[in-house]
């Protein structure tokens, strides 16, 4: 009994020592050639931001939390509310809305319009295209009344959605963005809203790259309007999102570019002219693509990491992340990018599915820039006592766990 007791105590000491070791899997991205411009661009705007869609990395910001009047960029949220209801099948694209006098009068007041007629019945899809492509304020009021009864009721839903997304510096006072001091936001919030739009409604987002919309029930001749986002015509990968203009705010633009698997979102406000907002936004997007790169570290519930177990029926357990993991870095730092899978172990069994067992750590040189937990994708049972005793003894002699 004394001999067995001593053996068990020795095994406990060895196990304790083993459990304090850190096991690391080391990965370096080797990139042999790249172009680097480095210095931040000079952007002629009052406020601007550039983010990577996949990693959420802010690549550039200029007074990004400065309060602005978002003008027609407000319509991004108007469409999000509609897309949400379409996705839930609460409404359909073919549903008809009867046009009120209030909605019709918007087209008579000199605002950007789809040019709808009072008492006409127009489909949700046509109103959406009138909002997105033609920037129709009349279509905004019409779709809001058709869905929520009044524009005011619809605005309540917009603000609830803004809070859900995390737009904490935003308040919407109408559906179109026309002059109202209580309609305010920031370029950071609008970038957040833009990502939400693209991520959650990819099929409906296709409307935002349309360059032309014709409406033929205007009370006169058909009216064809081009999309005011002139970057859509440049064949550079821009596929959205929304322009804006108010005298008090000058010109604004939320834009997005996709190159292969990578996407960037830029939002700027306070551009002096229509031409300037396109030129400066293009400069910002191009600079981001040229000077940075994004890598996929792990795909949610897909990328597998093998982690050693201690006294388990399986010698390893599969670990996965619960989110897609991307890292965006300056190209000048590419050779300094290191990723590790790190854990204290081997990990003691039993292991439950979903149990945190390790973490991914991303370094630029010696600086830790991101830590992501890794969870067991399977259950691993512990081996029986006698077998565990033999395994532990075998490890002490041969070093084979």
ChimeraX attribute file (.defattr): number of C-alpha atoms within 10 A of each C-alpha:
attribute: neighborCount
match mode: 1-to-1
recipient: residues
	/A:1	6
	/A:2	7
	/A:3	8
	/A:4	9
	/A:5	10
	/A:6	11
	/A:7	13
	/A:8	15
	/A:9	12
	/A:10	15
	/A:11	17
	/A:12	13
	/A:13	11
	/A:14	15
	/A:15	18
	/A:16	12
	/A:17	11
	/A:18	16
	/A:19	17
	/A:20	12
	/A:21	12
	/A:22	12
	/A:23	17
	/A:24	17
	/A:25	13
	/A:26	10
	/A:27	12
	/A:28	12
	/A:29	12
	/A:30	10
	/A:31	9
	/A:32	7
	/A:33	7
	/A:34	12
	/A:35	10
	/A:36	13
	/A:37	13
	/A:38	14
	/A:39	8
	/A:40	13
	/A:41	13
	/A:42	10
	/A:43	20
	/A:44	18
	/A:45	20
	/A:46	18
	/A:47	23
	/A:48	30
	/A:49	26
	/A:50	29
	/A:51	25
	/A:52	25
	/A:53	26
	/A:54	20
	/A:55	18
	/A:56	17
	/A:57	16
	/A:58	17
	/A:59	22
	/A:60	19
	/A:61	19
	/A:62	17
	/A:63	14
	/A:64	21
	/A:65	16
	/A:66	15
	/A:67	15
	/A:68	22
	/A:69	30
	/A:70	31
	/A:71	29
	/A:72	27
	/A:73	26
	/A:74	27
	/A:75	25
	/A:76	22
	/A:77	25
	/A:78	27
	/A:79	22
	/A:80	23
	/A:81	23
	/A:82	22
	/A:83	22
	/A:84	16
	/A:85	14
	/A:86	16
	/A:87	14
	/A:88	10
	/A:89	10
	/A:90	10
	/A:91	16
	/A:92	16
	/A:93	15
	/A:94	11
	/A:95	13
	/A:96	18
	/A:97	19
	/A:98	17
	/A:99	22
	/A:100	19
	/A:101	13
	/A:102	14
	/A:103	25
	/A:104	23
	/A:105	17
	/A:106	22
	/A:107	19
	/A:108	13
	/A:109	10
	/A:110	8
	/A:111	15
	/A:112	19
	/A:113	22
	/A:114	31
	/A:115	26
	/A:116	28
	/A:117	20
	/A:118	17
	/A:119	12
	/A:120	14
	/A:121	14
	/A:122	21
	/A:123	15
	/A:124	23
	/A:125	16
	/A:126	19
	/A:127	24
	/A:128	25
	/A:129	22
	/A:130	25
	/A:131	28
	/A:132	31
	/A:133	26
	/A:134	26
	/A:135	27
	/A:136	26
	/A:137	26
	/A:138	31
	/A:139	32
	/A:140	28
	/A:141	26
	/A:142	29
	/A:143	31
	/A:144	23
	/A:145	21
	/A:146	20
	/A:147	19
	/A:148	14
	/A:149	12
	/A:150	14
	/A:151	21
	/A:152	16
	/A:153	14
	/A:154	23
	/A:155	21
	/A:156	16
	/A:157	16
	/A:158	24
	/A:159	19
	/A:160	14
	/A:161	17
	/A:162	23
	/A:163	14
	/A:164	10
	/A:165	14
	/A:166	12
	/A:167	20
	/A:168	13
	/A:169	18
	/A:170	22
	/A:171	21
	/A:172	25
	/A:173	21
	/A:174	24
	/A:175	29
	/A:176	28
	/A:177	23
	/A:178	20
	/A:179	16
	/A:180	12
	/A:181	11
	/A:182	12
	/A:183	20
	/A:184	18
	/A:185	23
	/A:186	26
	/A:187	31
	/A:188	27
	/A:189	21
	/A:190	27
	/A:191	27
	/A:192	20
	/A:193	21
	/A:194	25
	/A:195	22
	/A:196	16
	/A:197	21
	/A:198	18
	/A:199	13
	/A:200	14
	/A:201	16
	/A:202	11
	/A:203	10
	/A:204	16
	/A:205	20
	/A:206	12
	/A:207	17
	/A:208	21
	/A:209	19
	/A:210	19
	/A:211	19
	/A:212	14
	/A:213	17
	/A:214	16
	/A:215	17
	/A:216	13
	/A:217	15
	/A:218	14
	/A:219	10
	/A:220	8
	/A:221	9
	/A:222	12
	/A:223	13
	/A:224	12
	/A:225	17
	/A:226	14
	/A:227	21
	/A:228	19
	/A:229	25
	/A:230	17
	/A:231	23
	/A:232	22
	/A:233	14
	/A:234	9
	/A:235	8
	/A:236	13
	/A:237	15
	/A:238	24
	/A:239	21
	/A:240	28
	/A:241	27
	/A:242	26
	/A:243	30
	/A:244	27
	/A:245	22
	/A:246	16
	/A:247	9
	/A:248	11
	/A:249	18
	/A:250	19
	/A:251	24
	/A:252	34
	/A:253	31
	/A:254	28
	/A:255	26
	/A:256	29
	/A:257	23
	/A:258	17
	/A:259	11
	/A:260	7
	/A:261	7
	/A:262	14
	/A:263	20
	/A:264	27
	/A:265	28
	/A:266	30
	/A:267	32
	/A:268	33
	/A:269	30
	/A:270	23
	/A:271	25
	/A:272	15
	/A:273	13
	/A:274	18
	/A:275	11
	/A:276	17
	/A:277	29
	/A:278	22
	/A:279	16
	/A:280	20
	/A:281	29
	/A:282	20
	/A:283	14
	/A:284	25
	/A:285	24
	/A:286	14
	/A:287	20
	/A:288	24
	/A:289	20
	/A:290	15
	/A:291	19
	/A:292	21
	/A:293	18
	/A:294	20
	/A:295	14
	/A:296	12
	/A:297	16
	/A:298	21
	/A:299	15
	/A:300	13
	/A:301	14
	/A:302	14
	/A:303	13
	/A:304	17
	/A:305	21
	/A:306	14
	/A:307	24
	/A:308	21
	/A:309	22
	/A:310	24
	/A:311	24
	/A:312	22
	/A:313	16
	/A:314	15
	/A:315	15
	/A:316	16
	/A:317	25
	/A:318	19
	/A:319	27
	/A:320	26
	/A:321	26
	/A:322	17
	/A:323	14
	/A:324	16
	/A:325	18
	/A:326	18
	/A:327	19
	/A:328	20
	/A:329	19
	/A:330	17
	/A:331	21
	/A:332	15
	/A:333	12
	/A:334	20
	/A:335	14
	/A:336	16
	/A:337	19
	/A:338	18
	/A:339	20
	/A:340	17
	/A:341	23
	/A:342	19
	/A:343	22
	/A:344	18
	/A:345	21
	/A:346	23
	/A:347	21
	/A:348	17
	/A:349	18
	/A:350	16
	/A:351	21
	/A:352	15
	/A:353	16
	/A:354	16
	/A:355	14
	/A:356	17
	/A:357	27
	/A:358	24
	/A:359	20
	/A:360	21
	/A:361	17
	/A:362	21
	/A:363	15
	/A:364	16
	/A:365	13
	/A:366	10
	/A:367	11
	/A:368	12
	/A:369	13
	/A:370	14
	/A:371	15
	/A:372	18
	/A:373	17
	/A:374	26
	/A:375	22
	/A:376	23
	/A:377	23
	/A:378	15
	/A:379	16
	/A:380	22
	/A:381	14
	/A:382	18
	/A:383	17
	/A:384	11
	/A:385	10
	/A:386	9
	/A:387	12
	/A:388	16
	/A:389	16
	/A:390	11
	/A:391	16
	/A:392	23
	/A:393	19
	/A:394	13
	/A:395	15
	/A:396	15
	/A:397	8
	/A:398	9
	/A:399	9
	/A:400	10
	/A:401	17
